[in-house]
Amino acid sequence: MDAHTLDCYRKAGVIARDAKLLAASLIKPGAKLSDVMEAAEDYILSQGAGLAFPAQTSRNHIAAHYCPPPGDSTVYAPEDVIKVDIGVEVDGYVADNAMSVYLGEKPFYQDMVQASVDGLAAAIEVAGPGVKVNDISRAIENTIEAKGFKPVYNLTGHGVDRWTVHCAPSIPACPDRWNKAVLEPGMVIAIEPFATDGKGSVHEQGKSEIFMVIKEPRKFKGIDERVWNVIEKMNGLPFARRYFDGIDNEAIESSLLRLQRTGCVMSFPPLVDPDASVRVSQCEHTLIISENGTEVITA
């Protein structure tokens, strides 16, 4: 990793951390989700960085991938367990981080938030060059279960790279005997434990507001040029409907539908626990693995 790459990762990490903390500071009952996410995104852009993915805030049994759609009037409510997930790119180099906020005073949910924090801390303590990913997974699972909760087993940490939010290695919340991955110097990884009082499994549900290009279309028939211009500027990073400001809704929807039907764009619906009474917390940092250890760039 050369000096420029390292500098970009570090800058992205600091901006991602500060944007996350800004968003968390604005969360209160009655605040609109869209206002909080827009404030975080505006801050990132004001620092000369880019959005690695749309700012996301998922509540209660929604574990991840809730992105306020255009015109969303949803507000935070008392007793919400809220996740804030923020990604930043500097010259394409990505930093990803998240935290949870509980709008209440019940010790049970305070402990749930702390369980994901502690699970992440345990994982970071283990992480380093030559460490098996299974050892990290075991640390996450043991720590969260010791708090009386379960990790969300089908959500994993992941590598990040230039213009890439998710790549190898995958870092599950529990050991897998088939997983032989080992951390190597030069890897950049995002570890993100989720803790829950549910069964520890989520599935896709609801309308997607997050999309990502898989391949460029061979033909542009049925794809609005204005829509494609916005998508192309993301350099392959995820985008949201709210990025198409000033473009008529029909053009947006027809273009997205065409891109999905031709396999050029994939969508990411919200990930939810099937039981609406369940709550989920999350905590995430991005780490650089070096010859000498780890550096948490979002700390």
C-alpha positions, 0 to 999 in steps of 0.5 A: 500500500503506497503513501497515497492509498494509505492517506486516502483511506485515512482521510475517508475514515476520519470523514466517515467517522465524523459524518456518522457521529453527526448523524447520531447527534441529530437523532431524536424522537420526531426527527425525520430520517431523511433530514438526518441522512441528508445532513450526513451526506452534505457533510461528506461532500463538504469535506471534498469526499464522495459517498461510497454508498447512500447513507442508511438508517434502519430501525428496530427489526430492520437490520440494514439497507433502509435508505429514505426514499424521495419525499420520505416523511418517516420520523424516529420514535421513542424506543427505536433501536436505530442503526446509522451506516455511513460510507465515504470514498476519497479518490475511490478508497472506501471507509465504512462504519456504523453505530446504533442509537437507542431512544429509550432507557430500558437496560435490555436495549441498552445492553443490546446496543452494547453487545454489538459494540463489544462484539466489534471490540473483541473482533478488533482485538483478535484481528491482525496479519496471519489471523484466521477469519474464523477466529474473528468470527468466534470472538464476535459470536462468543461476546454477543452470546455472553451478553444474552443476545444472538449475532445476525448470522447471515450478515457479514463483515467484508473487505473494501477496496478502491471503488468497491464496498464489498469484496473478499474476505467475508467476515461472518458472525460465527465460525464456519469450518469451510472458511479457510480465509486468513487476514493478510497485510494490505487487506482493508476490512470492515467488521460489522457485528449485529446483535439481536433478541431474535433468531439471528436471521434476516431476509429481504423485504420491501421496496429497494432504494439502493442500487448498484451497476454490475455491468454497463448496458450494451444498448441504451434503448429505454434508459434515460440519458440523464439517469445514466449520467448520474449512475455513471458518475458513481464509478460502480458504487451504490446509488439511491433514487434520491440521487436523481434530483430534478429528473421526472419520476417516470424516467427514473423508474423506467430506466431502473426497471430496464437496467434491472431486467437486462442484468445491468443493475442489482437492487438491495431491499431492506434486510429485516427480521421476520418478527416485527417485535425483534430489535437489532443493533449494529456497530462497524469499523474499517481496519487496515491490516499491515505487517505490524498489526491493524489500524482502525481508520474510522475510530 
